[in-house]
Amino acid sequence: MLEGLDAVAWHEIDHAYGPALDTPGHLRALLSNDPEVVAQATKDLDRTICEEGGFVCPAATAVLPFLVEVLPVLGSANRAALQDMIDRLADDGENAEQVDPGWPAAWAKARASIRPA
């Protein structure tokens, strides 16, 4: 799980606070056996990749495939929180003035896994 995570050039990808260097750690923490660690990782991702007011940052695009991969293995409460974050990103991706150019393709691919037809 999370194959390819270390191949991403996180130092070249921005989230709300600059380079997304902390993002791989947050993604790995989603796989913890401790629900509180998972909840905190979800909050940390939400804080860094979800911009209130409608901006889909490049880190959101890079993170999305990993979120889709992790989502099914989470406990129900943490899965719901992560799904909420993904839903807000998807909404921002359709309505925001600033959207990372790679987001539409990433969302089109992810949507098939998250919301089967």
C-alpha positions in Angstrom: 0.0 0.0 0.0 1.1 3.5 -0.8 3.4 2.2 -3.5 5.1 5.0 -5.3 4.8 7.5 -2.4 8.5 8.0 -2.1 8.9 8.5 -5.9 6.8 11.7 -5.7 8.9 14.9 -5.6 7.1 16.3 -2.6 9.6 19.1 -2.3 8.4 20.4 -5.7 4.7 20.2 -4.9 3.0 22.9 -2.9 0.2 22.7 -0.3 -1.3 25.5 1.7 1.9 26.2 3.6 4.6 25.6 0.9 6.4 22.5 -0.1 4.4 19.4 0.8 7.4 17.7 2.6 5.2 16.6 5.5 2.5 15.0 3.3 4.1 11.5 3.0 4.2 11.3 6.7 0.5 12.2 7.0 -0.3 9.6 4.3 1.6 6.9 6.1 -0.1 7.8 9.4 -3.4 7.0 7.8 -2.3 3.3 7.9 -1.7 3.3 11.7 -3.5 0.8 13.8 -4.3 3.7 16.3 -7.6 5.4 15.3 -6.4 8.6 17.0 -3.3 8.7 14.8 -5.4 8.2 11.7 -7.8 10.9 12.8 -4.9 13.4 13.4 -3.4 12.5 10.0 -6.7 13.2 8.3 -6.9 16.5 10.1 -3.4 17.4 9.1 -4.1 16.5 5.4 -7.3 18.5 5.6 -5.5 21.5 7.0 -2.7 21.4 4.4 -4.4 20.3 1.1 -7.9 21.6 1.5 -8.1 25.4 1.1 -11.3 26.9 2.4 -12.6 29.3 -0.2 -11.9 27.3 -3.2 -8.4 26.5 -4.3 -7.3 23.1 -5.3 -3.5 23.0 -4.7 -1.0 20.8 -6.5 -0.6 18.6 -3.4 -4.3 17.7 -3.5 -3.8 16.3 -7.0 -0.7 14.4 -5.9 -2.4 13.0 -2.8 -5.7 11.9 -4.3 -4.6 8.5 -5.7 -3.2 7.6 -2.3 -6.4 8.7 -0.5 -8.4 6.5 -2.9 -6.1 3.6 -2.0 -6.3 4.1 1.7 -10.0 4.9 2.0 -11.3 1.3 1.9 -9.1 0.1 4.7 -10.0 2.8 7.3 -12.4 2.3 10.1 -15.9 3.8 9.5 -15.4 7.1 11.4 -12.0 7.9 9.8 -13.3 6.7 6.4 -16.2 9.2 6.7 -13.8 12.1 7.6 -11.5 11.3 4.7 -14.5 10.9 2.4 -15.7 14.3 3.5 -12.4 15.8 2.6 -12.3 14.2 -0.8 -15.9 15.4 -1.4 -14.9 19.0 -0.6 -11.9 18.8 -2.9 -14.1 17.5 -5.7 -16.6 20.3 -5.1 -13.7 22.9 -5.1 -12.3 21.3 -8.2 -15.5 22.1 -10.0 -16.2 25.5 -8.5 -12.9 27.1 -7.5 -11.2 29.9 -9.4 -7.8 28.3 -8.9 -7.5 24.6 -9.6 -4.3 22.7 -10.2 -4.2 21.8 -13.9 -3.7 18.1 -13.1 -6.8 18.0 -10.8 -9.5 17.3 -13.4 -7.8 14.2 -14.8 -6.8 13.0 -11.3 -10.4 13.4 -10.1 -11.9 11.7 -13.2 -9.7 8.7 -12.5 -10.4 8.7 -8.8 -14.1 9.2 -9.1 -14.5 5.8 -10.7 -13.1 4.1 -7.7 -14.9 6.3 -5.1 -18.3 6.7 -6.7 -18.9 3.7 -9.0 -21.5 4.3 -11.7 
